[in-house]
Amino acid sequence: MVANKERVMKRKASNAGTTAEQIASKQEPEVSGADNSEASDYESDEENLLASIDNDGEDSSDSDREYASGDEDEVLSFESLDSDEDDDGEENEGTTLEEIGNDQDEEADGEGDDEDDDEEADSADDVNSDSSPEEDEGDLEDSSDEEFDEEGETVKEKTKQAKPERKKKPAESDEEPHSEELEDDDEQQLGRIADVLGTEEKKTRGLNVFPTLPKKKGKMKDEYAGGDTSDEEDIRNTVGNIPMHWYDDYKHIGYDWNAKRIIKAKKSDAIDDFLQRMEDPNFWRTVTDPQTGQKVVLSDADIGLIKRIMAGRNPDAEYDDYEPFIEWFTSEVEKMPIRNIPDSKRSFLPSKVEKQKIGKYVHALKMGWMKTRAEKRRLEAIRRAPKFYMLWETDHGKEEMRRIHDHVVAPKRPLPGHAESYNPPPEYLFDEKELAVWKKLANEPWKRKRQFIPQKFNSLREVPAYNRYVKERFLRCLDLYLCPRSRRSRVAIGPEYLVPKLPSPRDLQPFPTLQNLIYKGHTDMIRCISVEPKGEYLVTGSDDMTVKIWEISTARCIRTIPTGDIVRSVAWCPNSKISLVAVASGKRVLLINPKVGDYVLVKKTDDLLQEAPVSDTVDNERIQAAIQWGDVTEEEKKLGVRIVITHFREVRQVTWHGRGDYFATVMPDAAYRSVMIHQLSKRRSQLPFSKSKGLVQSVLFHPVKPCIFVATQRHVRVYDLVKQVMLKKLYPGCKWISSMAIHPKGDNLLVGTYEKRLIWFDLDLSTKPYQQLRIHNAAIRSVAFHLRYPLFASAGDDRSVIVSHGMVYNDLLQNPLIVPLRRLKNHEIVNDFSVFDTVFHPTQPWIFSSGADNTVRLYT
């Protein structure tokens, strides 16, 4: 390496001496002008050739620049070739003497076509006077555009558009003679000079040109055979790996090996770039060297290399991606392993040190101490962005917080208990009663004591796979996914703000609060009850096929009347001038005189119903086929039955009009003949509807107007009996209506449903519900209004009778006030049934309820 370095330095010194001589020989033609003769030109050629052969073993390609020596500083200027010099478009790269001899004719032709006589003289003179191929490039300039100062201080840059210079390849430098024999043998050198001088000269318009160089004898020696590649790449700018923007304010861009300044190339403006793009066919392959600012034209090989790299292929063009696979290692399985050392624990145990490091990184990321590159860029952008400040605090600003800081851990599953064991203690296993209760709550699984049935196995091997594992795991993941586990600032709102301000129940008295009496005597469930208009007696109908008359104040059964079928509905006539009870039992409706109360009133009722009135009108066939007014037998007459109306279907309900002369019956299975209206005074019936509107559940007469309410399963229709038109249709939004009751003023309707909802309609307001109450936990069977007090009640299969305050104001602009007051829960559940019917006392704030436990209870 030291020997090679000394050779390089020696070569540079000789090149510097040669350059000074060349500059001097260059300046001579400028001073003498056109008086130069061919003899003087030839003498300078001979001297240059001698100097070149003396430096035969050295490389003349290390200097790419032209040096101009001055008094103060030596300035090195880069010059590039004119792109329009050659017609063939060939690049004039740095060449050796041999190449100059070979390319003499081409240069002569190009000069003859493109340049005038003055340019040819200077160009040929430059070729003859230069020995370095890089200096040829620097000197191929127009005489009109470049001048040398006499003192040699600076060299002006060429104003014509420059063609980018290209680096000299190591292969070109290898073509020069490097033989040590030629260096040492002076006789061979003199012989070669004689050969060169003796060759036939070629003239171009009177100027001498280099003769062809003789061919070298002997084998060429590789300069880099020893491994020295220090000058293989021509590093022109030697400032090192520093930021080049340090030289933005200077005229030079760095320094060469000899500490000479490297002058920047002249920057062209947008117009020059556009003209060069239009005129230069190699503009697309021209790039700028960032270290020197010079333009370099890429060769086809360079462009091919760049394309292969950008396409993600191997940079080597000769590399075959699809060459056949070489199996370096055998694929045959050896019978005996070469080594059978057991693997160490370290090979399959994770590293604890790495685990600790990763744990520290994760913790730092969570706490925000360590930030990712993207986070750093974002914070830097925020820091550099203009900052705006709010003059006043706002409550809608975005909250700056990381979710990781307020992380809420998912709730843990409770640990398994003894019941989850595969071999639980006997007291945890279900008996038959507990199993029946567990199965009964299939529709309401949240009420179950446990969500599974404990099972006993002899061993853990006998435990089968859990059949609901996938479903429960999915639901668990769904809960964790849908539940937003983030802390949010709760609004400071107390429950008193959310619940409407309702009056205290103490201020709404009187209302029933305590159970007072129990009426026992029926042997089966009591489906229906009704109270006498004066409030002294009570009638009940039961599945034991009897109707009982009770005295309210003493809970004493006064009379029992067998009906021969299940009693589904009873209704005491609201007219206080007659004593009459309508009973729906099976397919018959019985009008019974209970024979209680005033004796005169009882006798008057018997006299009124003794003889049937004579009627001239004849009922049509549809009515005659549906119902028949019949006489009673002697036995029934003794029991108090006065009139029997036989229907063709089972009667579900019977209800009276407020005047006591009309009553209606409901047969749900009778299609368009479901509702029948009967007139007691004339003993005839009417069929109000000619078309079926659905499965009729209940009917009611309006307390004041001649209207009737008909409730099907999903809707309530209001009909005008005089005009025989439908007034309105109410939409409760439920699937099955069970019962309904109307306010005594007739402006509000209460509807109970089997879907546990209690619906209040304001008839003057809308056809949609005014309010819906979800106060029951099971199906609602009955609803009722009090005739005098602002009370209403609902009874359901959840054992409860709920009494509520319902104040209706005369002012139409004021909405009704609805306040639940008291839950009365005394009935028992029998076969999933509990409370069937409820009714208020006509004058007192008392309520009666009948249930499946064969009792009637009075709450006062």
Buried (B, 14 or more C-beta within 10 A) or exposed (E): EEEBEEBBEEBBEBBEEBBEBBBEBBBEBEEEEEEBEEEBBBEBBEBBBBBBBBBBBBBBBBBBBBBBBEEEEBBBBBBBBBBBBBEEEEBBBBBBBBBBBEBBEEBBBBBEEBBEEEBBBBBBBBBBBBBBBBBBBBBBBBBEEBEBEEEBBBBBBBEBBBBBBBBBBBEBBBEBBBBEEBBEEEEBBEEBBEEBEEBEEBEBEEBBBBBBBEEBEEEEEEBBEEEBEEBEEBEBBBBEEEEBEEBEEEEBBBBBBEEBBBBBBEEBEEEEEEEBEEEBEBBEBBEEBEBBBBBBBBEEEEEEBBEBEEEEEEEEEEEEEEEEEEEEEEEEEEEEEEEEEEEEEEEEEEEEEEEEEEEEEEEEBEEEEEEEEEEEEEEEEEEEEEEEEEEEEEEEEEEEEEEEEEEEEEEEEEEEEEBBBBEBEEEBBBEEEEEEEBEEEEEEEEEBEEEEEBBEEEEEEEEEEEEEEEEEEEEEEEEEEEEEEEEEEEEEEEEEEEEEEEEEBEEBEEBBBEBEBEBEBBEBBBBBBBBBBEBBBBBBBBBBBBBBBBBBEEBEBBBEBBBEBBBBBBBBBBBBEBBBBBBBBBBBBBBBBBBBBEEEBBEBBBEBBEEEEEEEEEBEEEBEEBBBBEEBEEEBEEBBBBBBBBBEBBBBBBBBBBEBBBBBBBBBEBEBBBBBBBEBEEBBBBBBBEEEBBBBBBBBBBBEEEBBBBBBBBBBBBBBBEEEEEBEEBBBBBEBBBBBBBBBEBBBBBBBBBBBBBBBBBBEBEBEBBEBBEBBEBBBBBBBBBBEBBBBBBBBBBBBBBBBBBBBEEEEEEBBBBBBBBEBEBBEBEEEBBBBBBBBBBBBBBBBBBBBBBBBBBBB
